């Protein structure tokens, strides 16, 4: 699912636990090149249940998580250095999300990350030169090294930009491993063109929300300031369909900049995974 949200809600409800959530102390597994099959619903009724009342929504993310992510300059890093960095980043992503998924009854293999510098063929088909994708067909994440060029100059060297993009793609991993992704796509494929885009946007802005939670989880141990975390909200604004296309009223499949920013902010300000339940939110909130 491609990277690219304003929930029409009057400010997110902050949900902080009264005590720290225990972190998963299980040793982090190596990237899994042969993961188990993704869960698949057998009926549309089961698919709807996975979308609107998935057991993962009842879980609390371990915020903060003590997992330091080193800084990297995405404008100058080599493909090899970026590959190492992003594959190490998935270790922190796994530490944040494995506990909630396992508590909900799901498995979370650690996906490998491939950094590419030219168009590439994957289990999901051909990817162009500037993209970031989670591919459910092979359960891998792909990141195009030149992707930093789509951002304004002031964000290109800002802390945690590439990490937040990967956190969004890892959000799709979470959706895939909990049945949300395939359930959403099942409804999308039988919907009208306009309704299909709503399902796509719900999927995408939910991944934004999960990415926001991750940045709050590892921000303190990674040396991110409040200003750094705030800047990341603008990063997601700049990934909006309208911003990237320069078409203010576009009906895209990822969400307007204000929507992407708002859902990312919801994730940053909440620890309850259910706050990222975009499938019970009004369609206007994922516009």
Secondary structure, DSSP 8 states (H G I E B T S, - for coil): -B-----SSSS---B--SS------S------SS-------SSHHHHHHHHHS-GGGG-B--SS---------TTT--HHHHHHHHHHHHHHHHHHHHHHHHHTT-------EEEESS-EEETTEEE-SS-EEEETTTTEEEEEGGGGGGS-HHHHTSTTHHHHHHHHHHHHHHHHHTTHHHHHHHHHHHS-HHHHHHHHHHHHHHHHHHHHHHHHHHHTTTT--HHHHHHHHHHHHTTSHHHHHT-TT---SS--HHHHHHHHHHHHHB-BGGGG-GGGS-GGGG-
